Amino acid sequence: MPVSTPRRRLRSRWLALVVTGLAGIVHAQGGTPTTDQRAAFKQAYAAARQGGDGWRALARGLRDYPLYPYLQEAALEHDIQQTDLATVTAYLRQYPDGIPAADLRRAFLLELARRRDWAGFMALYQPGLGVTLSCDALQAKLAGGGQLDFDNDLARLWSRSNLPGACDPVLDAAHEQGLLSRARLWTRIDRAADAGQAGTIASLAGWLPDADQASARRLAQALTDPAGALAAATGWPDTARARQAATLALTRMARRQPDSADAAWAQLQPRFRFSQQQRDRILHTLALFHATDFEDGSLARLIALPPGAQSDSTREWRVRVALARQDWPGVLDAIDAMPADQQQDDEWQYFRARALGQTGHAGQARRLFASLAERPTFFGFLAADQVNQPYALCPLQLRDDAQRERELLGRAGLVRAFELYAVDLPRLARREWARALQGADRATLEAAVQLAHRRGWYDRAVFALSSGDALRLYGLRFPLVPRDGLVAMAEQAGIEPAWAYGILRAESAWMSDARSAADARGLMQLVPATAALVARRNGLAWSGGDSLYDPAVNIDLGTLYLAQLAQRFNGSPWLASAAYNAGPNRVDAWLAARGTLAPDLFVATIPFKETREYVARVMAFSVIYDWRLHGTAVPLDVRMGPIDQPYALPNDASARRAVSCPAAPSPGPAPAGSAPAGAGRPRA
């Protein structure tokens, strides 16, 4: 169907409000940038990024504009292969301390290294510009006839498990100079093995004595082909290095195929004299990944682990497996087996109370729920529902500090940060922000966040106000943004605005340019292929992946996709949240295995740590946003209704939970980070 008239109006209104908002982005401090200047800068910057001098005509009148240095730097960086040292040096002399100067220096140093112009390189080089340029500087030293000194030149590089290609000539020279002793080679190989860097091991193996090379190659094979390594291990000698490779292969295989790893362990255990530490590591990994598959016997394996093979992860999974079985005495035993500090986690406090209630200790359960309900967290909200208490939300508000704000607006770096945000260059804006506020105290950060918030730069609060009482600054950390059209778009899509806000906040933390390793983009972190399908299904225009950085487009498609997932899962926002993170097919598989569990138990038994935490975060954020929108909140146990029951959207007659502030308020929910890197993380 064609794009509906209300959606067109929402998008047009959003764009109009953005333009209006930009006009007031910088307080009058002498020369306030105008919308015309910003428009001119955008045109000039686009031209500069194409190289050449065409940008100069577009930048007439921008000499005093705070972002003017970014223009020439962009043009020079585009034309870096045709640029000469004199031009770059002149720019650095004119703008010595800015971020554009640092970027140009780095880019031209890389170009000089490509040209192998080592004299020019050393004239421009400064330490601290990254590993690649550090190795280029050592190449320059060698080209000038210098010799390498391991302690001064190589020790810091050698401690890294992986190095860029620029370091290869330096390592070759170090080998030729005899600096890479057998002990040093093995130190780095061991570090690479721990980090899973098979390529590093393979590159160093040839420099080992002949007698050691096979041992190094076994380690590399254990990382890249654990099944092949385990098959070959039956013919390996029982040496320390062979045992190291076998241990590595067994633990890698256990993550992928626990049953195959079991069989290999049974075969290799009598063949090798594994150390106790190696045995504990193997037993730990086998037990853990059998548990994440909820296999029969996995609980007994976890319980039987020797003390040295136990970890916070194995103790945690002992609880999760017991929860999956609804073995309530087993849940209590598993929590009791945890160290005291681990037991204090909200999740285990909540499930202790659940288990106490299920084993005939209702009074103890109620007292524990009541205590936990004073925390504004996912499990605190669930506990409040158990005992019918108000949700514990104690908002703080910052006082205006006009003098401090004036001082901040006198900082050129912060002015540049705000201006970069105003002209839609948020990545550069964040860099200027970080530099301008490096080492700032809390009061200064809070004032800066308020300035940013007024300018529509909402993610600054999420990242800057991330601990202690600052977590209770809900108005800043959970903004309501009328111009984004989210409420109207969510309602039109047939989903709860509070839930859509919760997803957005968990996905991007309000970074409109967020992009994950899985290529999810924008506020609601949509993958372009998914967004294209949603657009086609709903008759919406699709302008390609970059359109997802437009908040209106992203929210429009994001709310429609959420509605699609909710429809697949009986309207359930919590199951749809799991599907949004891990994929609907995985959720289907989990439902097939454990779909009879209560929702809180089901979430606790999701195999992916990221997805478990994601669902909890989204649901907690939904409560907070519901409260921000309405002053009360739909109870979480209603929003997380039973799996087999359709979820009905709340209406004016729906029950809602009040909010109050306990006498000794706890901080708010832990902050969300930037966008997730995509679904399918390692389990546990």
C-alpha positions as CSV (number, residue, x, y, z in Angstrom):
1,M,0.0,0.0,0.0
2,P,1.3,3.6,-0.5
3,V,2.8,5.6,2.3
4,S,0.0,6.8,4.5
5,T,-0.7,10.5,4.8
6,P,-0.1,10.5,8.6
7,R,3.4,9.1,8.1
8,R,4.2,11.7,5.5
9,R,3.0,14.4,7.9
10,L,5.1,12.9,10.7
11,R,8.2,12.8,8.6
12,S,7.7,16.4,7.3
13,R,7.0,17.7,10.8
14,W,10.1,15.9,12.2
15,L,12.4,17.5,9.5
16,A,10.9,20.9,10.0
17,L,11.4,20.7,13.8
18,V,15.0,19.6,13.2
19,V,15.7,22.6,11.0
20,T,14.1,24.9,13.5
21,G,16.1,23.3,16.3
22,L,19.4,23.8,14.5
23,A,18.8,27.6,14.4
24,G,19.2,27.8,18.1
25,I,22.0,25.3,18.6
26,V,24.7,27.7,19.9
27,H,24.1,30.3,22.6
28,A,25.1,33.8,21.6
29,Q,28.7,34.1,22.5
30,G,29.8,36.8,20.0
31,G,29.3,35.1,16.7
32,T,26.3,32.7,16.6
33,P,26.4,30.4,13.6
34,T,23.3,30.9,11.4
35,T,21.3,28.3,9.5
36,D,22.7,29.8,6.3
37,Q,26.3,29.2,7.5
38,R,25.5,25.7,8.4
39,A,23.9,25.0,5.0
40,A,27.0,26.5,3.3
41,F,29.3,24.4,5.5
42,K,27.4,21.2,4.6
43,Q,27.7,22.0,0.9
44,A,31.4,22.9,1.2
45,Y,32.2,19.9,3.3
46,A,30.5,17.6,0.8
47,A,32.6,19.2,-2.0
48,A,35.8,19.0,0.1
49,R,35.3,15.3,0.6
50,Q,35.5,14.9,-3.2
51,G,38.9,16.6,-3.2
52,G,40.2,19.6,-5.1
53,D,39.6,23.2,-4.4
54,G,35.9,23.4,-5.4
55,W,35.0,23.7,-1.7
56,R,36.6,27.1,-1.4
57,A,34.0,29.0,-3.5
58,L,31.3,27.4,-1.4
59,A,33.1,28.3,1.8
60,R,33.2,32.1,1.2
61,G,32.1,33.8,4.4
62,L,33.0,30.8,6.6
63,R,36.5,31.8,7.6
64,D,35.3,32.6,11.1
65,Y,33.0,29.6,11.3
66,P,34.1,27.2,14.0
67,L,34.4,24.2,11.7
68,Y,36.3,25.9,8.9
69,P,39.5,23.8,9.5
70,Y,37.6,20.6,8.8
71,L,37.1,21.7,5.1
72,Q,40.6,21.9,4.0
73,E,41.6,18.8,5.9
74,A,38.8,16.8,4.2
75,A,40.0,17.9,0.8
76,L,43.7,17.2,1.6
77,E,42.9,13.8,3.0
78,H,40.9,12.9,-0.2
79,D,43.9,14.0,-2.3
80,I,46.5,12.6,0.0
81,Q,48.4,10.8,-2.7
82,Q,48.9,14.0,-4.6
83,T,49.7,16.1,-1.5
84,D,53.2,17.2,-0.6
85,L,54.9,17.7,2.8
86,A,55.0,21.5,2.5
87,T,51.2,21.7,2.1
88,V,50.6,19.5,5.1
89,T,53.2,21.2,7.2
90,A,51.6,24.6,6.4
91,Y,48.2,23.3,7.5
92,L,49.6,21.9,10.7
93,R,51.3,25.2,11.5
94,Q,48.0,27.0,10.9
95,Y,45.8,24.6,12.9
96,P,48.3,22.9,15.2
97,D,46.1,21.4,18.0
98,G,42.8,20.5,16.4
99,I,41.3,17.1,15.6
100,P,41.5,17.8,11.8
101,A,45.3,18.4,12.2
102,A,45.7,15.1,14.0
103,D,43.8,13.3,11.3
104,L,45.7,14.9,8.5
105,R,49.0,14.1,10.2
106,R,48.1,10.5,10.6
107,A,46.8,10.2,7.1
108,F,49.9,11.8,5.5
109,L,52.2,9.7,7.6
110,L,50.6,6.6,6.3
111,E,51.0,8.0,2.8
112,L,54.6,8.8,3.3
113,A,55.2,5.3,4.6
114,R,53.5,4.0,1.4
115,R,55.9,6.1,-0.6
116,R,58.8,5.0,1.6
117,D,59.7,8.6,2.0
118,W,61.3,7.9,5.4
119,A,63.0,11.3,5.7
120,G,59.6,13.1,5.3
121,F,58.0,10.6,7.6
122,M,60.4,11.3,10.4
123,A,60.0,15.0,9.9
124,L,56.3,14.7,10.7
125,Y,56.2,11.7,13.0
126,Q,55.1,12.0,16.6
127,P,54.9,9.0,19.0
128,G,51.6,7.8,20.3
129,L,49.8,7.6,16.9
130,G,49.0,3.9,17.0
131,V,50.7,0.6,16.3
132,T,50.9,0.8,12.5
133,L,52.7,4.2,12.6
134,S,55.0,2.9,15.4
135,C,56.1,0.1,13.1
136,D,56.4,2.6,10.2
137,A,58.7,4.7,12.4
138,L,60.8,1.6,13.1
139,Q,61.0,1.0,9.4
140,A,62.2,4.6,9.0
141,K,64.9,3.9,11.6
142,L,66.1,0.8,9.8
143,A,66.1,2.6,6.5
144,G,68.4,5.2,8.0
145,G,70.9,2.5,9.0
146,G,69.7,2.2,12.6
147,Q,69.6,-1.0,14.6
148,L,66.7,-2.3,16.7
149,D,66.8,-2.5,20.4
150,F,64.3,-5.1,21.8
151,D,63.5,-3.4,25.1
152,N,63.2,0.1,23.7
153,D,61.7,-0.6,20.2
154,L,59.9,-4.0,20.4
155,A,58.9,-4.9,23.9
156,R,55.5,-3.1,23.8
157,L,54.8,-4.4,20.3
158,W,55.8,-8.0,21.3
159,S,53.2,-8.0,24.1
160,R,50.4,-7.8,21.6
161,S,48.8,-11.0,20.3
162,N,48.3,-9.6,16.8
163,L,50.1,-6.9,14.8
164,P,49.3,-5.1,11.5
165,G,51.2,-5.8,8.3
166,A,53.3,-2.7,8.8
167,C,55.1,-4.5,11.5
168,D,56.2,-7.5,9.4
169,P,59.4,-5.8,8.0
170,V,60.3,-4.8,11.5
171,L,59.9,-8.3,12.9
172,D,61.9,-9.6,9.9
173,A,64.7,-7.3,10.8
174,A,64.5,-8.2,14.4
175,H,64.8,-11.9,13.5
176,E,67.8,-11.1,11.3
177,Q,69.4,-9.3,14.1
178,G,69.0,-12.3,16.4
179,L,66.6,-10.4,18.7
180,L,63.8,-13.0,18.6
181,S,65.1,-15.7,20.9
182,R,63.3,-19.0,21.3
183,A,62.0,-17.9,24.7
184,R,60.7,-14.6,23.3
185,L,59.0,-16.4,20.4
186,W,57.3,-18.8,22.7
187,T,56.1,-16.0,24.9
188,R,54.4,-14.4,22.0
189,I,53.0,-17.7,20.7
190,D,51.5,-18.5,24.1
191,R,49.9,-15.1,24.2
192,A,48.5,-15.5,20.7
193,A,47.2,-19.0,21.6
194,D,45.3,-17.5,24.6
195,A,43.9,-14.8,22.3
196,G,42.9,-17.2,19.6
197,Q,45.3,-15.7,17.0
198,A,46.3,-18.7,14.9
199,G,47.8,-16.5,12.2
200,T,50.3,-15.0,14.6
201,I,51.4,-18.5,15.7
202,A,51.8,-19.6,12.1
203,S,53.8,-16.6,11.2
204,L,56.2,-17.1,14.1
205,A,56.5,-20.9,13.8
206,G,59.1,-20.8,11.1
207,W,61.5,-18.8,13.2
208,L,61.6,-21.5,16.0
209,P,64.2,-24.2,16.1
210,D,63.3,-27.1,13.9
211,A,62.4,-29.2,16.9
212,D,59.8,-26.7,18.1
213,Q,58.0,-25.9,14.8
214,A,55.7,-28.9,14.9
215,S,54.6,-27.9,18.4
216,A,53.7,-24.4,17.3
217,R,51.8,-25.7,14.3
218,R,49.7,-28.0,16.6
219,L,48.7,-24.9,18.5
220,A,47.6,-23.2,15.3
221,Q,45.7,-26.2,14.2
222,A,44.0,-26.5,17.6
223,L,42.6,-23.0,17.0
224,T,41.6,-23.3,13.3
225,D,40.6,-27.0,13.1
226,P,40.1,-28.5,16.6
227,A,38.4,-31.6,15.2
228,G,41.4,-32.3,13.0
229,A,43.8,-31.5,15.9
230,L,42.0,-33.9,18.2
231,A,42.1,-36.7,15.6
232,A,45.8,-36.1,15.1
233,A,46.5,-35.9,18.8
234,T,46.3,-39.7,19.2
235,G,49.7,-39.8,17.5
236,W,51.3,-36.8,19.3
237,P,54.0,-37.3,21.8
238,D,53.1,-36.7,25.5
239,T,55.0,-33.5,25.8
240,A,54.1,-30.2,27.6
241,R,53.5,-28.5,24.2
242,A,51.4,-31.3,22.9
243,R,49.3,-31.3,26.1
244,Q,48.9,-27.5,25.7
245,A,47.6,-28.0,22.1
246,A,45.3,-30.9,23.1
247,T,43.8,-28.8,25.9
248,L,43.2,-25.9,23.5
249,A,41.6,-28.2,20.9
250,L,39.4,-29.8,23.5
251,T,38.1,-26.5,24.9
252,R,37.5,-25.1,21.4
253,M,35.6,-28.3,20.3
254,A,33.5,-28.2,23.5
255,R,32.1,-24.8,22.6
256,R,30.9,-26.1,19.2
257,Q,30.2,-29.8,19.7
258,P,30.3,-30.8,23.4
259,D,29.5,-34.5,22.6
260,S,32.4,-34.8,20.2
261,A,34.6,-33.1,22.7
262,D,33.5,-35.6,25.3
263,A,34.5,-38.5,23.1
264,A,37.9,-37.0,22.4
265,W,38.5,-36.3,26.1
266,A,37.7,-40.0,26.9
267,Q,40.3,-41.0,24.3
268,L,43.0,-38.5,25.2
269,Q,42.7,-38.4,28.9
270,P,44.6,-41.7,29.5
271,R,47.2,-40.8,26.8
272,F,48.4,-37.5,28.1
273,R,49.6,-36.5,31.6
274,F,47.5,-33.4,31.7
275,S,48.2,-31.0,34.6
276,Q,45.5,-30.4,37.2
277,Q,45.0,-26.9,35.8
278,Q,44.5,-28.3,32.3
279,R,42.1,-31.0,33.5
280,D,40.1,-28.3,35.4
281,R,40.0,-26.1,32.3
282,I,38.7,-29.0,30.1
283,L,36.2,-30.2,32.6
284,H,35.0,-26.6,33.2
285,T,34.4,-26.0,29.5
286,L,32.7,-29.4,28.8
287,A,30.3,-29.0,31.8
288,L,29.5,-25.4,30.8
289,F,28.6,-26.0,27.2
290,H,26.7,-29.2,27.9
291,A,24.7,-27.0,30.4
292,T,24.0,-24.3,27.8
293,D,22.4,-27.0,25.7
294,F,20.4,-28.1,28.8
295,E,21.4,-31.7,28.2
296,D,20.4,-34.6,30.5
297,G,23.1,-35.0,33.1
298,S,24.4,-31.4,32.7
299,L,23.2,-30.4,36.2
300,A,25.0,-33.4,37.7
301,R,28.2,-32.5,35.8
302,L,28.1,-29.0,37.1
303,I,27.6,-30.1,40.7
304,A,30.4,-32.7,40.4
305,L,33.0,-30.2,39.1
306,P,36.1,-30.0,41.3
307,P,36.7,-26.7,43.0
308,G,39.4,-25.7,40.6
309,A,37.1,-26.2,37.6
310,Q,34.3,-24.0,39.1
311,S,33.8,-20.4,38.0
312,D,31.1,-17.8,38.3
313,S,29.8,-19.0,34.9
314,T,29.5,-22.7,36.0
315,R,27.8,-21.7,39.2
316,E,25.4,-19.4,37.3
317,W,24.6,-22.1,34.8
318,R,23.9,-24.6,37.7
319,V,21.1,-22.2,38.6
320,R,19.8,-21.8,35.1
321,V,19.7,-25.6,34.4
322,A,17.8,-26.1,37.7
323,L,15.4,-23.3,36.7
324,A,14.8,-25.0,33.4
325,R,13.8,-28.1,35.3
326,Q,11.9,-26.2,37.9
327,D,13.9,-28.0,40.4
328,W,13.4,-25.4,43.2
329,P,15.4,-27.1,45.9
330,G,18.2,-27.4,43.3
331,V,17.9,-23.7,42.6
332,L,18.4,-22.9,46.3
333,D,21.4,-25.3,46.5
334,A,22.9,-23.7,43.4
335,I,22.6,-20.2,44.7
336,D,24.0,-21.2,48.1
337,A,27.0,-22.6,46.3
338,M,27.8,-19.2,44.9
339,P,30.3,-16.8,46.5
340,A,28.6,-14.2,48.7
341,D,29.2,-11.4,46.3
342,Q,27.7,-13.3,43.4
343,Q,24.6,-14.2,45.5
344,Q,23.9,-10.5,45.9
345,D,23.2,-10.0,42.2
346,D,19.6,-8.9,41.6
347,E,18.9,-12.0,39.4
348,W,20.0,-14.5,42.1
349,Q,18.2,-12.6,44.8
350,Y,15.0,-12.7,42.7
351,F,15.3,-16.4,42.0
352,R,16.1,-17.3,45.6
353,A,12.9,-15.6,46.5
354,R,11.1,-17.5,43.8
355,A,12.5,-20.8,45.0
356,L,11.7,-20.0,48.6
357,G,8.1,-19.3,47.6
358,Q,7.9,-22.6,45.7
359,T,9.3,-24.6,48.6
360,G,6.9,-23.5,51.3
361,H,8.8,-20.5,52.7
362,A,6.3,-17.8,51.7
363,G,7.3,-15.4,54.4
364,Q,11.0,-15.4,53.6
365,A,10.1,-15.1,49.9
366,R,7.9,-12.1,50.5
367,R,10.5,-10.3,52.6
368,L,13.2,-10.9,50.0
369,F,10.9,-9.7,47.2
370,A,10.0,-6.6,49.2
371,S,13.6,-5.7,49.7
372,L,14.5,-6.3,46.0
373,A,11.5,-4.3,44.9
374,E,13.2,-1.1,46.1
375,R,15.7,-1.4,43.2
376,P,14.7,0.2,39.8
377,T,15.9,-2.8,37.8
378,F,14.3,-5.6,35.7
379,F,14.4,-8.0,38.7
380,G,13.4,-5.2,41.1
381,F,10.3,-4.5,38.9
382,L,9.5,-8.3,38.8
383,A,9.8,-8.5,42.5
384,A,7.5,-5.5,43.0
385,D,4.9,-7.4,40.9
386,Q,5.3,-10.4,43.2
387,V,4.3,-8.4,46.3
388,N,2.2,-5.7,44.7
389,Q,4.5,-2.8,45.6
390,P,4.9,0.4,43.6
391,Y,7.9,0.5,41.3
392,A,10.9,2.2,42.9
393,L,11.8,5.1,40.7
394,C,13.3,8.2,42.4
395,P,14.0,10.7,39.7
396,L,16.7,13.4,40.1
397,Q,16.8,16.7,38.3
398,L,19.9,18.8,37.8
399,R,19.9,22.4,38.7
400,D,20.7,24.9,36.1
401,D,24.2,26.3,36.5
402,A,24.3,29.3,34.2
403,Q,27.8,30.4,35.1
404,R,29.2,26.9,34.4
405,E,27.3,26.7,31.2
406,R,28.8,30.1,30.1
407,E,32.2,28.8,30.9
408,L,31.6,25.6,28.9
409,L,30.3,27.6,25.9
410,G,33.6,29.5,26.0
411,R,35.5,26.3,25.3
412,A,36.2,26.2,21.6
413,G,36.3,22.4,21.5
414,L,32.8,22.1,23.0
415,V,31.5,24.8,20.7
416,R,32.9,22.7,17.8
417,A,31.3,19.6,19.2
418,F,27.9,21.2,19.3
419,E,28.3,22.6,15.9
420,L,29.4,19.3,14.4
421,Y,26.3,17.7,15.8
422,A,24.2,20.5,14.4
423,V,25.6,19.8,10.8
424,D,25.0,16.1,11.1
425,L,28.6,14.9,11.8
426,P,28.0,13.1,15.1
427,R,31.1,10.9,15.0
428,L,33.3,14.0,14.8
429,A,31.1,15.7,17.4
430,R,31.8,12.9,19.9
431,R,35.5,13.2,19.4
432,E,35.5,17.0,20.0
433,W,33.3,16.4,23.0
434,A,35.6,13.8,24.5
435,R,38.6,16.0,24.0
436,A,36.9,19.1,25.4
437,L,35.7,17.3,28.5
438,Q,38.7,15.1,29.2
439,G,39.2,14.9,32.9
440,A,36.1,17.0,33.7
441,D,34.5,16.7,37.1
442,R,30.9,15.5,37.5
443,A,29.4,19.0,37.8
444,T,31.0,20.1,34.6
445,L,29.9,16.9,32.8
446,E,26.4,17.4,34.1
447,A,26.3,21.0,32.8
448,A,27.6,19.9,29.4
449,V,25.0,17.1,29.2
450,Q,22.3,19.6,29.9
451,L,23.6,21.8,27.1
452,A,23.7,18.8,24.8
453,H,20.2,17.7,25.8
454,R,18.7,21.1,24.9
455,R,20.3,20.7,21.5
456,G,18.8,17.3,20.9
457,W,22.0,15.5,21.4
458,Y,20.5,12.8,23.7
459,D,23.2,10.1,23.7
460,R,25.6,12.3,25.7
461,A,23.5,11.8,28.9
462,V,23.5,8.0,28.4
463,F,27.2,7.7,28.3
464,A,28.3,10.6,30.6
465,L,25.7,9.9,33.4
466,S,26.5,6.2,33.9
467,S,27.1,5.6,37.5
468,G,25.9,6.3,41.0
469,D,23.1,8.7,41.6
470,A,23.4,10.0,38.1
471,L,21.6,6.9,36.9
472,R,18.5,8.5,38.5
473,L,18.5,11.4,36.0
474,Y,15.8,9.7,34.1
475,G,14.7,12.8,32.2
476,L,18.1,13.1,30.6
477,R,18.9,9.4,30.3
478,F,15.5,8.4,29.0
479,P,14.4,11.3,26.8
480,L,11.0,11.7,25.3
481,V,11.4,13.3,21.9
482,P,8.1,14.6,20.4
483,R,9.7,15.5,17.1
484,D,10.8,12.0,16.4
485,G,7.2,10.8,15.9
486,L,7.9,7.6,17.7
487,V,4.7,7.6,19.7
488,A,2.5,8.1,16.7
489,M,4.4,5.7,14.5
490,A,4.3,3.0,17.2
491,E,0.6,3.4,17.7
492,Q,0.0,3.3,14.0
493,A,2.0,0.1,13.8
494,G,0.0,-1.4,16.6
495,I,2.6,-1.6,19.3
496,E,3.2,0.1,22.6
497,P,5.3,3.3,22.4
498,A,7.0,2.6,25.7
499,W,8.2,-0.7,24.3
500,A,9.4,0.9,21.1
501,Y,11.2,3.5,23.1
502,G,12.8,0.7,25.2
503,I,14.0,-1.0,22.1
504,L,15.5,2.2,20.7
505,R,17.2,3.0,23.9
506,A,18.7,-0.4,24.3
507,E,19.8,-0.7,20.7
508,S,21.5,2.6,20.0
509,A,21.4,4.7,23.3
510,W,20.1,7.5,21.0
511,M,23.1,7.5,18.7
512,S,21.4,8.1,15.3
513,D,24.6,7.1,13.4
514,A,25.2,3.9,15.4
515,R,26.4,1.0,13.2
516,S,27.1,-2.5,14.4
517,A,29.5,-5.1,13.2
518,A,26.5,-6.9,11.7
519,D,25.7,-3.7,9.7
520,A,22.7,-2.8,11.8
521,R,22.2,1.0,11.5
522,G,20.6,3.9,13.2
523,L,18.4,4.4,16.2
524,M,16.7,1.1,16.1
525,Q,19.6,-0.8,14.6
526,L,18.0,-2.2,11.4
527,V,20.0,-4.2,9.0
528,P,19.5,-2.8,5.4
529,A,18.2,-6.1,4.0
530,T,15.6,-6.4,6.8
531,A,14.6,-2.7,6.4
532,A,14.2,-3.2,2.7
533,L,11.8,-6.1,3.2
534,V,9.8,-4.2,5.8
535,A,9.5,-1.2,3.4
536,R,8.4,-3.4,0.6
537,R,5.9,-5.3,2.7
538,N,4.3,-2.0,3.9
539,G,4.5,-0.2,0.6
540,L,7.0,2.4,1.8
541,A,9.7,4.0,-0.4
542,W,13.2,2.5,0.2
543,S,16.2,4.7,-0.4
544,G,19.0,2.3,0.6
545,G,20.9,1.5,3.8
546,D,22.1,5.1,4.4
547,S,18.6,6.3,4.8
548,L,18.5,4.3,8.1
549,Y,20.6,7.1,9.6
550,D,17.6,9.4,9.2
551,P,15.7,9.1,12.5
552,A,12.3,9.4,10.9
553,V,13.0,6.6,8.4
554,N,14.6,4.4,11.0
555,I,11.8,4.8,13.5
556,D,9.1,4.3,10.8
557,L,10.6,1.0,9.6
558,G,11.7,-0.1,13.1
559,T,8.3,0.2,14.6
560,L,6.8,-1.7,11.7
561,Y,9.4,-4.5,12.1
562,L,8.7,-4.7,15.8
563,A,5.0,-5.0,15.0
564,Q,5.8,-7.8,12.6
565,L,7.8,-9.7,15.2
566,A,5.1,-9.1,17.9
567,Q,2.5,-10.5,15.5
568,R,4.6,-13.7,15.1
569,F,4.9,-14.2,18.8
570,N,1.2,-13.7,19.8
571,G,1.7,-9.9,20.4
572,S,4.3,-10.6,23.2
573,P,6.8,-7.7,23.5
574,W,9.3,-9.7,25.5
575,L,9.5,-12.6,23.1
576,A,9.6,-10.1,20.2
577,S,12.5,-8.4,22.0
578,A,14.4,-11.7,22.1
579,A,13.7,-12.2,18.4
580,Y,14.8,-8.6,17.6
581,N,18.2,-9.4,19.2
582,A,18.8,-13.1,18.4
583,G,16.5,-13.7,15.4
584,P,13.0,-15.2,15.4
585,N,14.2,-18.7,14.3
586,R,16.3,-19.0,17.4
587,V,13.4,-17.9,19.6
588,D,11.2,-20.5,17.9
589,A,13.8,-23.2,18.8
590,W,14.0,-22.1,22.4
591,L,10.2,-22.1,22.6
592,A,10.1,-25.6,21.2
593,A,12.6,-26.7,23.9
594,R,11.3,-24.7,27.0
595,G,8.1,-23.0,25.9
596,T,6.1,-24.3,28.9
597,L,8.2,-22.2,31.4
598,A,7.0,-19.1,33.0
599,P,8.3,-16.0,31.3
600,D,10.8,-15.1,34.0
601,L,12.2,-18.6,33.9
602,F,12.3,-18.7,30.1
603,V,14.3,-15.4,30.0
604,A,16.7,-16.9,32.6
605,T,17.3,-19.9,30.4
606,I,18.0,-18.1,27.1
607,P,21.4,-19.6,26.0
608,F,22.8,-16.3,24.8
609,K,24.1,-14.0,27.5
610,E,23.6,-11.0,25.3
611,T,20.0,-11.9,24.6
612,R,19.1,-12.6,28.2
613,E,20.5,-9.2,29.2
614,Y,18.9,-7.5,26.2
615,V,15.4,-8.7,27.0
616,A,15.8,-7.7,30.7
617,R,17.2,-4.3,29.6
618,V,14.4,-3.6,27.1
619,M,11.7,-4.6,29.5
620,A,13.1,-2.5,32.3
621,F,13.4,0.5,29.9
622,S,9.8,-0.1,28.8
623,V,8.7,0.3,32.4
624,I,10.7,3.6,32.7
625,Y,9.4,4.9,29.4
626,D,5.8,3.9,30.3
627,W,6.1,5.9,33.5
628,R,7.6,8.8,31.7
629,L,4.7,8.8,29.3
630,H,1.9,8.2,31.7
631,G,3.1,8.7,35.3
632,T,2.4,5.0,36.0
633,A,3.4,1.8,34.3
634,V,1.7,-1.4,33.0
635,P,2.9,-4.1,35.4
636,L,5.9,-6.0,34.1
637,D,4.2,-9.3,34.8
638,V,1.4,-8.2,32.5
639,R,3.7,-7.1,29.7
640,M,5.5,-10.4,30.2
641,G,2.4,-12.6,30.1
642,P,2.4,-16.3,29.7
643,I,3.8,-17.7,26.4
644,D,0.6,-19.3,25.3
645,Q,-1.6,-16.3,25.9
646,P,-2.1,-13.5,23.4
647,Y,-0.9,-10.1,24.6
648,A,-3.5,-7.3,24.5
649,L,-2.3,-3.7,24.2
650,P,-3.1,-1.6,27.3
651,N,-5.9,0.8,27.2
652,D,-7.6,3.3,29.5
653,A,-9.1,0.4,31.6
654,S,-5.8,-1.5,32.0
655,A,-4.3,-1.9,35.5
656,R,-1.3,0.2,36.0
657,R,1.3,0.2,38.8
658,A,2.1,3.3,40.8
659,V,5.6,4.6,41.2
660,S,7.2,5.7,44.5
661,C,10.5,6.6,46.0
662,P,11.8,4.3,48.8
663,A,13.4,6.0,51.8
664,A,16.9,4.9,50.7
665,P,16.7,5.0,46.9
666,S,18.9,2.7,44.8
667,P,20.6,4.0,41.6
668,G,18.7,3.5,38.4
669,P,19.2,0.7,35.9
670,A,22.7,0.2,34.5
671,P,23.4,2.2,31.4
672,A,23.0,0.8,28.0
673,G,26.0,0.8,25.8
674,S,26.1,1.5,22.1
675,A,24.5,-0.8,19.6
676,P,24.9,-4.5,19.9
677,A,27.1,-6.2,17.4
678,G,24.4,-8.6,16.1
679,A,22.9,-11.8,17.2
680,G,24.5,-15.1,17.6
681,R,27.1,-14.5,20.4
682,P,28.9,-17.3,22.0
683,R,26.7,-18.9,24.6
684,A,27.0,-18.6,28.4
